[in-house]
């Protein structure tokens, strides 16, 4: 019989909010782990914020995006009972994830030193903006700020223009990926040693680590790369790399010989050995502008038919509307849907990684606040029906 998820049996005590923690635990939940989402009484901050101010049936589309396959219980961690319930859950957990500001869990009596005594096998992961110590310790940590400090925005945009941060929360979501691989490494280490450990992640280090190639090149050269004036999207790269206008949209041109591309599209000016390289930095903006003028003369589909037949590295530039209808996206099952108790049908992204024996599955929608309190209190805290009734009826 098909087993849902290779992490079936793992229990995660999830104290995280916003994006980087919740997407990490959602991935763990997609792979079968039991995610206990421990929320403040008013709920995860993301329940009250949403991209585009989209709140179908009052539910945040941002919260829904990052919180499927979880159970929710709302606790006041400053109360004796709330803290006791949290400790009962942690005692049975394999992984704990939190992204409060550094020191908050310790002040609540739920820090690693206390919890490793309670549960020696616990893999305890803390995620923050800049790290658990250092000169930025008391600064607010958020994706835009981490991207900005990392230097990455100076890789994007055009010469003499504003640096450009990515529209997607790059630092947040990179940290999610680093958290998942790190806590699973901690679980593997525990299987060998029998001991858990403390893991620390942060947005800034994730953003810096992601740009390994760009930073290494800078460290060799010793100066910032100069961004293109014509829109070549990487300051370290030259012509013909980039996006070009067509008569009805755009086309992406990858690492191709300038000479070879010129031969295929009929741009005789660059059909010489002088332009054999696939990365011409000198005069790159003029070269790009000349190519752009030619690409404007045909539609994207006409260019793709011509260029792909000649083994030119190229692709269409999809909008979201076009992407969801793209045949490869459909083949990869990267758009899925599930039913939410208030919103109805939710369409969202699928699973980027496939498992042959333990496939992922959306078993639970993003939870309503405190939706699973009764189940969690029975299973993890030993509450009787009377105790549960009393807890749920407290103001």
C-alpha positions in Angstrom: 0.0 0.0 0.0 1.3 3.5 -0.9 2.7 5.3 2.1 2.2 9.0 2.2 5.5 10.7 2.7 8.9 9.5 3.6 8.8 11.4 7.0 5.7 9.6 8.3 6.1 9.3 12.1 8.2 12.4 12.6 6.5 15.0 14.9 7.4 18.7 14.5 6.5 21.3 17.1 6.2 24.4 14.9 6.3 27.7 16.7 7.2 29.7 13.5 5.3 32.5 11.8 5.4 34.4 8.6 7.2 32.7 5.7 10.6 31.0 6.2 9.6 28.8 9.1 6.1 27.9 7.9 7.2 27.0 4.3 9.9 24.8 5.9 7.4 23.0 8.0 4.9 22.8 5.2 7.6 20.9 3.1 8.1 18.6 6.1 4.4 18.1 6.3 4.1 17.4 2.6 6.6 14.6 3.1 4.5 13.1 5.8 5.7 14.6 9.1 3.0 15.5 11.7 3.2 19.3 12.0 1.7 20.8 15.2 1.4 24.5 14.6 1.5 26.3 17.9 0.1 29.8 17.3 -0.4 32.8 19.5 -4.0 33.3 20.7 -4.6 35.8 17.8 -2.9 33.5 15.3 0.2 33.5 13.2 1.0 37.1 12.0 0.5 35.9 8.4 -3.2 35.3 9.1 -3.6 39.1 9.3 -1.5 39.9 6.2 -1.9 38.8 2.6 -0.3 39.4 -0.8 -2.5 41.7 -2.7 -4.9 42.0 0.3 -6.5 38.8 -0.9 -8.7 37.3 1.9 -11.1 34.7 0.3 -13.8 34.1 3.0 -11.7 36.0 5.4 -8.6 33.7 5.1 -5.2 35.1 4.1 -4.0 33.8 0.8 -0.4 34.1 2.2 -1.2 32.0 5.2 -3.0 29.4 3.0 0.1 29.3 0.8 2.5 28.3 3.6 0.5 26.2 6.0 -1.2 23.1 4.5 -0.6 19.7 6.0 -0.6 21.1 9.6 -2.7 21.0 12.8 -3.3 24.2 14.7 -3.5 24.9 18.4 -3.6 28.5 19.9 -1.7 28.9 23.1 -0.8 31.8 25.4 2.8 30.7 26.1 3.1 33.2 29.0 0.3 31.4 31.0 1.2 28.4 33.1 -1.3 26.1 31.2 -0.2 27.3 27.8 3.5 26.7 28.6 2.6 23.2 30.1 0.8 22.2 26.9 3.7 23.4 24.8 6.1 21.4 26.9 4.0 18.3 26.6 4.1 18.6 22.8 7.8 19.3 22.7 8.4 16.2 24.9 7.0 14.0 22.1 8.5 16.0 19.2 11.4 15.0 17.0 11.9 18.5 15.6 11.2 22.0 17.0 11.3 25.1 14.8 10.9 28.7 16.0 11.6 32.1 14.5 11.0 34.5 17.3 13.6 37.2 17.9 16.7 35.7 19.6 16.1 35.2 23.3 12.3 35.0 23.3 12.1 31.2 23.7 14.6 31.3 26.5 12.6 33.9 28.4 9.5 31.7 28.0 11.4 28.8 29.5 11.3 26.9 26.2 14.9 27.5 25.1 17.2 24.7 23.8 19.1 24.1 27.1 15.8 23.5 29.0 14.2 21.4 26.2 17.2 19.1 25.6 17.0 18.0 29.2 13.3 17.3 28.7 13.8 15.6 25.3 17.5 14.7 24.6 16.8 13.5 21.0 15.1 16.8 20.0 16.5 18.6 16.9 15.9 22.2 17.9 16.1 24.8 15.0 16.0 28.5 15.6 15.7 30.9 12.7 16.3 34.7 12.9 17.0 37.7 10.7 20.7 38.1 11.3 21.8 35.4 13.7 21.6 34.6 17.4 24.3 37.2 18.4 26.2 40.1 16.9 25.8 43.8 16.3 22.4 43.4 14.5 20.9 41.3 17.2 18.3 43.8 18.2 17.5 45.0 14.7 14.3 43.9 13.0 15.0 41.0 10.6 12.9 40.8 7.4 13.4 39.6 3.9 13.8 43.0 2.2 16.3 44.0 4.8 18.4 40.8 4.6 18.5 41.0 0.8 19.6 44.6 1.0 22.4 43.9 3.4 23.6 40.9 1.4 24.6 43.0 -1.5 22.5 41.0 -3.9 20.3 43.9 -5.2 23.4 45.4 -6.9 23.4 42.4 -9.2 19.9 43.3 -10.5 18.6 46.2 -12.5 20.3 48.5 -15.0 23.4 50.6 -14.9 22.9 53.9 -13.1 19.4 52.7 -11.9 18.2 51.6 -8.5 19.5 48.2 -7.2 16.6 45.7 -7.5 15.5 43.2 -4.9 13.7 40.1 -6.1 9.9 40.2 -6.0 9.8 36.8 -4.4 10.9 36.7 -0.8 14.3 35.3 -1.7 15.9 35.4 1.8 12.9 33.9 3.4 12.4 31.0 1.1 16.1 30.2 0.8 16.2 30.0 4.6 13.2 27.6 4.4 15.2 25.3 2.1 18.3 25.4 4.3 16.1 24.7 7.4 14.6 21.6 5.8 17.9 20.1 4.8 19.5 21.0 8.1 16.8 19.5 10.4 16.8 16.3 8.3 20.6 16.1 8.7 20.0 16.5 12.4 17.5 13.6 12.4 20.1 11.5 10.5 22.8 12.4 13.0 20.4 11.4 15.9 19.8 8.0 14.3 23.6 7.4 14.6 24.4 9.1 17.9 21.0 9.0 19.7 21.4 12.7 20.5 19.5 15.8 19.2 21.2 19.2 18.7 20.6 22.9 18.2 20.5 24.3 14.7 20.6 28.0 13.9 19.6 29.6 10.5 19.1 33.2 9.5 17.9 35.2 6.5 21.1 37.2 6.0 23.5 34.2 5.9 21.1 32.4 3.5 21.1 35.3 1.1 24.9 35.6 1.2 25.4 31.8 0.9 23.1 31.6 -2.1 25.3 34.0 -4.1 28.4 31.9 -3.8 29.5 32.3 -7.4 28.9 36.0 -7.6 30.7 36.7 -4.3 33.6 34.5 -5.2 34.0 36.3 -8.5 34.0 39.6 -6.7 36.6 38.5 -4.2 38.9 37.5 -7.0 38.3 40.7 -9.1 38.2 43.0 -6.1 35.5 45.4 -7.4 31.8 45.4 -8.0 30.6 44.2 -11.4 29.1 46.9 -13.7 25.5 46.4 -14.5 24.3 46.5 -18.1 22.7 49.7 -19.4 20.5 47.8 -21.9 19.0 45.3 -19.6 21.3 42.2 -19.7 20.1 40.6 -16.4 23.5 39.7 -14.9 26.3 42.1 -14.4 28.9 39.3 -14.7 27.6 38.2 -18.1 27.8 39.7 -21.6 26.0 39.4 -24.9 23.9 37.7 -26.1 22.5 36.5 -22.7 19.2 38.0 -21.6 15.6 38.8 -22.6 14.6 40.3 -25.9 11.4 41.9 -27.3 9.5 40.0 -29.9 6.5 41.3 -31.9 4.1 39.8 -29.4 6.0 39.3 -26.2 9.5 38.3 -25.1 12.1 35.6 -25.7 14.9 34.4 -23.4 18.3 33.8 -25.0 20.8 31.8 -22.9 24.6 31.2 -23.3 25.0 31.0 -27.1 27.8 32.1 -29.4 27.1 35.6 -30.6 28.4 34.6 -34.1 26.2 31.5 -34.2 23.1 33.3 -33.1 23.8 36.1 -35.6 24.1 33.5 -38.4 20.7 31.9 -37.5 18.8 35.2 -37.3 20.5 36.8 -40.2 22.4 39.6 -38.4 25.5 39.7 -40.7 27.2 42.4 -38.7 28.2 39.9 -36.1 28.9 36.9 -38.3 32.7 36.7 -37.8 35.2 34.8 -35.6 35.6 38.0 -33.6 32.1 37.3 -32.1 32.5 33.5 -31.6 32.3 33.9 -27.7 29.1 33.2 -25.8 30.0 35.9 -23.2 31.1 39.2 -24.8 31.4 41.9 -22.1 33.0 44.7 -24.2 30.3 46.5 -26.2 27.6 44.2 -24.8 24.9 46.8 -24.7 25.3 47.8 -28.3 25.3 44.1 -29.3 22.1 43.5 -27.4 20.3 46.4 -28.9 21.2 45.2 -32.4 19.9 41.8 -31.7 16.8 43.2 -30.0 15.9 45.1 -33.2 15.9 41.8 -35.2 13.9 39.8 -32.6 11.2 42.4 -32.7 10.4 41.4 -36.3 8.8 38.0 -35.5 6.6 36.5 -32.9 7.9 34.5 -30.0 6.6 31.2 -31.4 8.1 31.9 -34.8 11.5 32.5 -33.2 11.2 29.4 -31.0 10.5 27.2 -34.1 13.5 28.6 -35.9 16.0 28.8 -33.0 15.2 25.4 -31.4 15.6 23.7 -34.7 19.2 25.1 -34.7 19.9 24.0 -31.1 20.0 27.6 -29.9 19.5 27.9 -26.1 16.2 29.8 -25.8 12.7 29.7 -24.3 9.5 31.7 -24.1 9.0 34.1 -21.3 5.8 33.1 -19.6 3.5 35.2 -17.6 1.8 33.4 -14.6 -1.3 33.0 -16.8 0.8 31.4 -19.5 2.9 29.4 -17.1 -0.1 27.5 -15.5 -1.1 26.4 -19.0 2.5 25.4 -20.0 2.6 21.7 -21.1 5.7 20.9 -19.0 4.2 22.5 -15.9 1.1 20.4 -16.4 3.2 17.2 -17.0 5.1 17.9 -13.8 1.9 18.3 -11.8 3.1 21.6 -10.5 -0.4 23.1 -10.1 -2.6 21.2 -7.6 -5.9 21.9 -5.8 -7.4 20.9 -2.5 -10.5 21.8 -0.5 -10.4 24.3 2.4 -13.3 24.3 4.9 -14.0 28.1 4.4 -12.4 29.1 1.1 -13.5 26.1 -0.9 -11.2 25.0 -3.7 -7.6 26.3 -3.3 -5.3 26.1 -6.3 -1.6 26.1 -5.4 1.8 24.8 -6.4 2.6 21.1 -6.4 5.6 19.2 -5.1 9.0 20.1 -6.7 10.6 16.8 -5.7 9.1 13.4 -6.5 9.5 10.2 -4.3 8.9 6.8 -5.9 7.9 4.9 -2.8 6.7 7.6 -0.4 5.0 10.3 -2.5 3.8 13.5 -0.9 0.1 14.2 -0.5 -2.0 17.2 0.6 -3.9 15.5 3.5 -4.8 18.7 5.4 -5.6 22.2 4.2 -4.1 25.2 6.0 -5.7 25.0 9.4 -8.2 27.3 10.9 -6.9 28.9 14.1 -7.0 26.5 17.0 -8.9 24.0 14.8 -7.0 20.9 16.1 -6.8 21.9 19.8 -9.0 19.0 21.0 -7.0 16.4 19.0 -3.6 17.8 20.0 -4.5 18.1 23.7 -5.7 14.4 23.8 -2.8 13.0 21.8 0.1 14.9 23.1 -1.0 16.3 26.5 -3.3 13.6 28.0 -6.2 16.0 28.5 -9.6 14.5 29.4 -12.8 15.6 27.6 -13.6 17.7 30.6 -10.2 19.3 30.6 -10.5 20.1 26.9 -14.0 21.6 27.3 -12.6 23.9 30.1 -9.6 24.9 28.0 -11.6 25.7 24.9 -14.1 27.8 26.8 -11.5 30.1 28.4 -11.5 33.6 27.1 
